[in-house]
């Protein structure tokens, strides 16, 4: 901040811009304008283009693994939070939450911008910390910064104040307030796919017998099929 005040920093990072916007309590439109001014000052509006987003392609062998995991709840994601493919079991668990209602579901965007997320995730603060930390580990610094800059005006301080916490959140069970079932508790196993994929396979495992029985009840309802989201 001192370097900006003294006119010595003409190209502040997105983290600095977000911190300044938080300190000034700027709304979404004002945040956009501040980002635009920073780009002009730093020369970013003259030929600086958005980096290519991470691939949304999920290899056939990974889709095959998902199919073998049925009826478990499992999905493929990247560090931006994109849900790239999932099992029918995952769709059953997420049904009614709103996460899978968009053409290209993104868990990070859902957590910070969809009001339903605060009810669906019993420990919303924990999940929010996890998603922000994943951005720090993102597919690339450039891609993560662009995603962060685009999300910040919509998500506000609940998002931006978490961005510089570089310590991993504690590993705790995931608690979901399912719309048609009681609270579901899950242990999560996250398997990192080969580096070229820049993707993770996440499997949700029931953490108690109550969750197991509740999921069995959900499975008796009509469900969808395994699908990759292109």
N, C-alpha and C positions, 0 to 999 in steps of 0.2 A: 504494500500500500504506500509506503514511504517513497519508493522509487516512482510510483505513478504521480504522487503529489508534487514531486520535484521535477517531473517531466523527463525522467531518465529511462522510464520503461514505456516504450511506444508500441509494444506488442505483448500485452498481458495475457496470461494463460486463461483458458476457460474457468479454471478453479478460482482465479483471482477475480474475474468478472462476476462469477456467481456469488462470491463472498461480498463483493461490493454491492451487488443487487440486494442481497439479504440485509446488509447493514442499512441500506436506504429504504428497505421495505417496499421495493418496486413491485408493481403488478405485472401481469404477463406482457402487456403491450409495451410497458416501460423497459422491461428486461430485453425484449426484442430490439428496441431502439438503442439501448446501451451496447448490445452485441454488435449492432450495425456500426455504431460509432467506433467501437474498438477495431473492427475490421478495416474501416477506412483509415484510421490513424496508423494501423500497422501495415497498411498496404495489401491486406488480404483480399480486397475486392478487385484486384487487378490480376486475374489469372489463377487465383488460388481456388482450386476445385475440391469438392467433397470427395474423399477417398472412396474407392469401390467398397460396397458393403460386403461382409463375409458371405460366403456361398451358402445358399439355402438348400443345396443338393445333399440328400442323405443317401449314402451308398446302398445298393441292393442288399449287400450282406448285413448291414446294420438293420435295415428293415426286416430282414429275415430273423435276426436276433429278437427284435421286438415281437414278431409273430410267435416265436417260441416262448416268449415270456407270458403270453396270454394265459389266463385272464388277469394277470397281475397289472397293477397300475405302473406304467413306465412311459418315459418320453425322452426324446432327443432334443437337446437345446444347445445354444452357444452362450458365450459370456455376456452377450447383450440381452439375453433373456428370451430370444425368439424360440417359440415352440415349433420345431420343424417336423416332427412326426410323433405319433403317440399310439398306444394300444387302446382297444375298446375299454379296457379296465380303467385307464386314466380318464377317458371321456365320462365314464359312469361316475367316477369320484368328483370330477369337476363340473358335472351337469348342474346347471342353475347358478353357477358362480359368475358367469359372464366372461370368463377367461377365453373360452373357445368360440365365442360368438363372432369374432372378427375374422376377416379373410386371412390375415397373417398375425396370429396371436403372439403377443409378447408379454412375458410374465412381469418384467420390470415396469413397463408402461402400465400394465393392469394394476400392479400393486400401488403405484403412486398417483394414478389419475382416475381410477374407477372407484367410486364410493363403496361399491359392494365388497371390495377387497378387505376393507377394515372390519366387516362383519364375518366374511368367509374365513379369514385367517385369524384364529383366536389370539395368536401372538403376532399381531401385525408389525410391531416394532422390530421383532426378531427377523421376520421375513424381509422387511425393508432394509435392514442392515446387511443381510445376506446378498440381496440384489445389488445394492450399491457397491459392496466389496467385489462382486463378480465383475463389475464394470472396470474396476482398477486392474483386474487380471485379464481384461478384454482381449479380443483377437489381435488388436494392434492399438498403439497409443492414439494414432490419428483417428481411427474408426470410433474408438471409445469417446474421444473428445467431441467429435461431431454428434454422436448420439446423445451425449450428455448435454451439449449446447442446445439441441433441439427439444429435449425433454424438460430441461430446467424451467423454462417459462410456464409450462403446463403444471409441473409437479410442485414448484415452489420450494420453500425452505425445508420442508420435511425431506426432500430429496437432496438439495444442494449441501445442507449441513452435514450429510453423511459421506460426502464424496472424498474427503481427506482422511477418513478413518481407515488406515491401512493395516489394521489388525483384524484377523479373521474373527467373525462372530463365533460364540460358543456353539458347539454341536448339541442341539436339543431336539426332542421329537417334534414333528410338525403336527400342529393341532388345527383341524378344519371343522368349522361349523357348517356341516352340509345342510342344504335347504330342506331335504326330505329325510334326513337321518339325524341321529344324535351326534355328539362330537366324535370325530374320527381322529385317532392318534397314529402317526406313522414314523417309522425309522426310515432314513433315506440312505441309499447307497449310490454314490456318484462315481461313475467309471469314465475316465478320460479316454477318448478315442485317439487314434494316431494324430500327430501334430498337424499333418496336412489337412485333416478334417476341421480342426478347431471347433470341435463339438464334444459334448458329454452325453452319456447315457445315464439317466437318473431312474432308479427303481424305488417305488414306495412299498414298504413292507409293514403290515399291521403291527402295531406296538403292543396290542393287548387283545384279549379274546372278545371284548365288546366290539372293537373295530372289525375284527374278522367276521363276526356274526352280522354286523350292520352291512358290510360289503356284500356278503352272501345274499342278503335281502335285496340289495340294489341290483345284483346280477340277474335276479328273476324278472326285472323290468326290461322292456324292449330296449335294445342298445344299438349302437352303430357298428362300424367296422374299422379296422386299422387303416389309417390314411396318412399319407405324407402331405404336408402343406407346402406347395411350391411357391 
